Amino acid sequence: MRIIIVGLGKLGTTLAEQISNENHDVAVIDTRTKLVEEAVNRFDVLGVVGSGADCEILKEASVDKCDVFISVTNADELNILACLISKKLGARHTIARVRNPEYSRQFGFMRHELGVGMLVNPEYDAAFEISRIIQLPSAMKVETFAKGRVDLAEIALKQTNPLCGHYVRDVSAKFHTDVLICAVIRGETALIPDGDFQLLPGDRVTLAASHSELSGFFKSLGILQKRVRSVMIVGGGKIAYYLGKRMSEIGISVKIIDISAERCRELADLLPKVSIVHADGSDSDVLIEEGLDNMDACVTLTGIDEENIIISMFASNSRVEKVITKVNRPSLVKMMTAIGQESIISPRYIAMGNILSYLRARSNSEGSNVRTMYRIADNMVEAIEFNAAENFGAFGVPLKKLRLKPGILIGCIIRSNKVIFPHGDSTIELRDSVIVIATNQALLDLRDILAD
């Protein structure tokens, strides 16, 4: 596909790298010459210097031949305007990053009346992911498929975890639970395990199951944490607003600490059910005074990665059961897992996953469309939900007889609203939803899982 990306900030640069690696024809636009030159040299893309809302600049980037136009500058209004102009000039599909909470109520109007194909709000999406983790606190990360029927949850195996030493083939029978082990991170390597794979202390394991099955499984492992009833959020930005609103709506007590008096006044007006504290959340005395040691969860959302890490470490030492940290730099993510900080959120990578899911769906309009896609296991593994279309060509064949490409696992099949965790005799049928787990492969169609 021909794809244009406007804005070479953190998200735009990450998208340019990933999309060009998937062999799309990519052009980037930014007003900063240095960033455009760097992108051209690093990612083998076409670079154009200028505004993404300038008709002449868009024509220079061949917007009339563009399949998907993506605008992710820091200005919401510019992103919307750029999408509208590009659509008029011939772009087939458009994506705009829109972060202002005031615009969230107008998303439907922008899509249906203005023709913006997708609206991306990294802060809202990050808050939604954090809320899932808070509602299943035994997991490091939680993703949902099939309209909430299937959860993918990541856990870390400590020395005392009963899973240690067991082979994957024995887990369901041993613990009397319908759960599938989809992926394992061992050291710095992500693996799709087979039945002969032995789980060891230090592994980070991604499980697929229904929400109720997961809770029962965690209980049998002795790692089921109590329901979160109180949350302290350090940092009062957009993610804090969305998260505080969502948590208060489901009856969880929320306290937000922010160093800006003006922002605290804004949050107090926007979130009347949330306790807002004007203070320095990086001060340990402040955290103790505000009751950190009595909180069920702590979420660090300041604008500085290092500050979030230090506060999270202090919260863990204060015996807060669930600590969630916002970190954007990939190098710091690896360091955090090494020191035992497990639940890490990166808004940039969450937004990128959502955009890639949209692109995969648009690139395959006649085959088995991508419904949902997440990047799991430190972004080394993809979990993709496909609609099984007529072109699949292997309907009714038992999975044990299918020749799958290496690094592919059929994680789950949803048929007539029934969730099936497959075995060797299971089959894929027309109109099934099929969840595929894959390493190092950009799958566009369900047929791509089959070996040649």
C-alpha positions, 0 to 999 in steps of 0.5 A: 500500500501507499501510505503517507505519515504526517508528523515525525514525533515519537509516534510518527517515527515509530510508525514510519519504521514499522510500516516501512519494514512491512514493505509498504510504500511510505512517504513522510511529511514534517516541517522539520528538515532534520527529522525528514532527512533522518527518516529518509536515511534510516527507513528508506522512505520518501521525505517531504518537508512542509505542512501536512495541511498544505495542498501543494506539499500533499500533491508533492507526496502523491496524496492522490495515489495514497491508500492510507493517510496518517496525521499524527502531529502534536496539533489535533486541529492540524491532524483533522484538517490534513485528513480532510484535505487529503481526502478531497485530494484523493486519499482512500482512507485517513487516520488522525491522532486526536488527543483533546478530551473535549473532542472525544464526544465528537468522534462519531461525527468526525468519522461519519460526517467528515470521513475520517476513517480512524481516530487515534487517542493514545492517552485514552487507549493507554488509560483503557489498557491500564483499567484492564490491568487494574481489574485483573491485577494478578496479570502484568498486562491484559488484552481482550479479543472477541468483544471481551470473550477472550483475555490474553494475560501476561504473568511472570513465573516466580520461583514459587509459582506452581507452573514452574517445571510443568510442560505446556501439554500438562497445564490444563489437565493439571490445574483443571482449567481451559487455558492456553499458553500462547507465548513465553519470554525467556531472557530476551527471546520470545517463543511460541511454545509447543507441548514439550516446552517446560516452564521455568522460573523467570519466564514471562508467560502469556495465557489465553482464556475467558475472564472467569477461567483466568480468575479461577486459574490464578486462584489455583496458582495462588497468585489471585490478588484481591480486587482493587478498591483504591488507586493513587495516580501520580501525574495529572495529564490526559491519561490520568484524566481518562483513567480517573474518570473510568475508575471512579465510574466503576466505584474505585476510589481514586487520588491524583497527585500533580505538581501543577496548581492550574492542572489540579484545578482543571482536574477538580472541575472535570472529575468531581468524584476524584480526590485531587492533590496539588503536590510533588508526587516524586517526594516520598514524604508526600506519597506517604502522607497521602496514604500510598501504603494503604493503596491497592494500586499505584499508577505513575504517569508523569512526563518523565520516564525516569521519574515514573520508574523511581516512584514505582520502585518506591511504591513497590517497596511500600508494599503496594500490590499493583504498580503500573508504570508509563514508560516510552523508551524501549531501552528502559522497558527492558531494564524495568523488567530486570528489576522486577517492575512488571506492568509497563505501559507505553502509549506510543506502542499501544497507538501503533498497534491500533493503527497497524491493525487498521492498516492490515484490515485495509490492505486485505479487503477481500480476504480474512480481514483483521478484526483486532491486533495486539503486539504482546511479549515486549512487542516481539509477538503479534496476536491477531483476530481474523474473520475466516473468509471464503478464500482460506481454503482449508476449512474442515481440516483438523488442525493437526493436519494443517501445515503451519508456518514456523512461529504460528499458533492457533490460539482460539476459535470463536464460532457462533459466540462460543469460545473454542480453545482448539486441540488437534482435531479442531477445525476452522470453519467459514465465518469463524473468528480465529485468534492467531499468535505469531512471531516475526511475521506481518500476517495480512490474511488467515491464509498467511498462516499456511506453509507453502 
